[in-house]
Amino acid sequence: MLELFKSGGFFMWPLLLCSILTLAIVLERFWTLRNNRVAPRSLLSDVLTRLREDRMTLDYIRTMQSQSGLSFIFAAGLLNSKHGRRAMKESIQEAANHVIHELERFMSTLGTIAAISPLIGLLGTVVGMIKVFNVLMEQGAGNTQLLAGGISEALITTAAGLVVAIPALVFHRYFVRRIDEVVVNMEQQSTKLIDVLNADGKE
């Protein structure tokens, strides 16, 4: 494997860096996008139970701000619930924008890696073929070792670029879909909370 890496030439190093970044981002996103970290299923029912039993305190709301993304949104709404539906909705939207920004962190980087890795591999291919043609021009077709080296570099970098890009693209699509589902879920639960706290219809 090491010899294969070396035979790929200089362009294997940026591809190696891209693969390490991809792995790090994928692991971090899987950890960050867990349900209990973003939108716990029982959170809304717990909040509504506390509201019905008049056990909703300022200290509890403060602790909610650091528990999960959805609890951060709920806390923003609860803190502004006395100012009417519109103020509550605006504060929830502002908090949601912050949470969504955190959910989408590193997505652009992962998408960029998926896009540039094949290009880096293609650049390595072009450089390898240039070496092949230089050998042909200078020494003819007799130096098979140099010819094989150039062709090997061209083929290996292309393959390596695709090996990095394909998983990066797959995981990028997966996480984008996952984030969309989480955002819709948080929006639905936030709307329910707003409706419960503003059942009288006051703005």
Helices and strands as residue ranges (DSSP letters): H 2-7, H 12-32, H 35-38, H 43-52, H 58-64, H 69-79, G 81-83, H 85-103, H 107-139, G 140-142, H 144-197
